[in-house]
Amino acid sequence: MAHAVSGLRRIVDSWISWRDRRAAERSLIALEQQMNQRTAALSAGNDQLRRRIEELEAAKMRAEAASKAKSDFLANMSHELRTPLNAIIGFSDLMKSEVLGPIGSDTYRGYVSDIHFSGCHLLEIINDILDVVRHESGKMELKEETVAIDDVIADTLRLIAPQASEAKVSLHWRRPAATGLPGLYCDRVRVRQMLLNVLSNAVKFTEPGGRVEIKTEVTSGLELIVRDTGIGIRPEDIAHILTPFGQVASIYSRNHQGAGLGLSLTKALVERHGGHLSLYSAPGLGTTVRLSFPPDRLVEPQVERDRAIGLGVVD
């Protein structure tokens, strides 16, 4: 009897062992099937991703080629237009001055003034287009030197004063304290161009009787701040107007002259100096533009450097 029980137990143990092996085999087969399915899915996903990358690379190459073609076209057309424009501006200026004799008619004098103004305006737009093309192609060069930013602001305000006077907009310069400002290592012409673009926009979009203010702040770097009491810009439109030819059609392109290059070019120029442009605005609350230059572009005045190293100053 004990022998029979022992045999039965061996049979049961063998059956259990066989059952466990079969279950393990089935689990292994199921696992291999799942792994094969996932491998196939990953392979298909990789193929799709590779095709997508190839499509994106091809689209990028086409976009770069189109951008280069556009830049080349704008550059060539701009150069071609400048030659006849210079002749128009030069001859109309001679006629305005009546160097070779009187024109003889006030109406004709008005026509000549309009021709001269329109030619100059178109030349400014063409020069801005060329600057944008140079920036996009990485060919914009800076002629850098240490400049007194006060002098640059004063020059800019003299240039913008006639436009402000005609628009009946007051200009205000909040001068720094008597200690003065550090020098700025920059391209003087380009910095003046930035300020002219920003101030011109501020005057253009400020109603008669409004106010445009410029001031400087020295924090970690140097900030040139232009604030106006103009019509303002919706926050959702700010990114758009900072792109080349970007305008807000309902306000900017319909009622005011301009190609929409001033702010985008100013942004490019300040970034070329290692700084950045910030714009804050809201409809009816005016606009504030900050041109921020990094600390490494500030140059201590010579007097301050002499005192710092203990040389003293001789009056």
Secondary structure, 3 states (H helix, E strand, C coil): CHHHHHHHHHHHHHHHHHHHHHHHHHHHHHHHHHHHHHHHHHHHHHHHHHHHHHHHHHHHHHHHHHHHHHHHHHHHHHHHHHHHHHHHHHHHHHHHHCCCCCCCCHHHHHHHHHHHHHHHHHHHHHHHHHHHHHHHHCCCCCCEEEECHHHHHHHHHHHHHHHHHHHCCEEEEECCCCCCCCEEEEEHHHHHHHHHHHHHHHHHCCCCCCEEEEEEEECCCEEEEEEECCCCCCHHHHHHHCCCCCCCHHHHHHHCCCCCCHHHHHHHHHHHCCCEEEEEECCCCCEEEEEEECHHHEECCHHHHHHHCCCCCCC
